[in-house]
């Protein structure tokens, strides 16, 4: 879950733009296309290119072959067309080809795209796509055995997000007790008299070390074996990494990790990974123990819910409007819903940070019938 409107303007992405016209187009078509783009995008925010464009501007009919030559199989593209000159017909033909060849594309009239904000939204998509390409994620331990619909194959992560998955078994990692506690965590809670804080900070030191040594951009940590064997949780460590902008999921949940990476790339903010704890006719109650510290307020550090050991994050979600987002394990379908914070439950039989979200009837039914 991510707070609505968080992270706007989080980065500047240089948009790659190409143009396409029939082979006998006038010599000034190139300069005209660049002039049109300058009217749409701020100076210094784009480059004109002939390879791997984020946007193709159709200047005429007969440009279909040229446009297809410009596209890249693993890069989504916005097909924009000027009005007249058979540009839209050409773009439609290319769109049909893209669909038939399982390519990702959106077709739009240039004036309508500008008026609706589509171009601005597409740039955010392109920036996210570019940011994920070549990224590395680590699976520490294994996917928890109860996650029967959240185990994303490494090949799917690579194909859909451009992310390489690195397997890191617990047996290959040093003992966390041999490391100095991470001061980011101990200083954050220096005023708390929380038993187990030093050990939680040592777990953070271990995860940070593995992320740095393996050059990881995200983590999924199978933490139940840690808490069961050593009576220490990774909750605070994951919360701190999420606060620092490193998507970090627990339970080895690769589907949640992928969703967190995608949201981070799109908004600049790491979202909260949460369980669907209860559905009512109009709301969903979410709960989990690893909320980023900048996502919640009034933070307390109770014990981990399922085991009663170590520490977890118990905070208040102060947002008014939120977006819920869940990917399936093939990363080809998503549930997305806008909701309103309706309450802050204090259930004793659920993970520590809890919030109740109001959704419409159709969204509730989807969560119940096709989660």
Secondary structure, 3 states (H helix, E strand, C coil): CEECCCCCCCCCCCEEEEEECCCCCCCCHHHHHHHHHHHHCCCCCEEECCCCCCEEEECCCCCHHHHHHHCCCCCCEEEEECCCCCHHHHHHHHHHHHHHCCCCEEEEEHHHHHHHCHHHHHHHHHHHHHHHCCCEEEEECCCCCCCCCCCCCHHHHHHHHCCEEEEECHHHCCCHHHCCCCHHHHHHCCCCCCCCHHHHHHHHHHHHHHHHHCCCCEEEECCHHHHHHHCCCCHHHHHHHHHCCCEEEECCCHHHHHHHHHHHHHHCCCCCCCEEEEECCCEEEEEECCCCCCCCEEEECCCCCCCCCCCCCEEECCCCEEEEEEECCCCCCEEEEEEEEEECCCCCCCCCEEEEEECCHHHHHHHHHCC
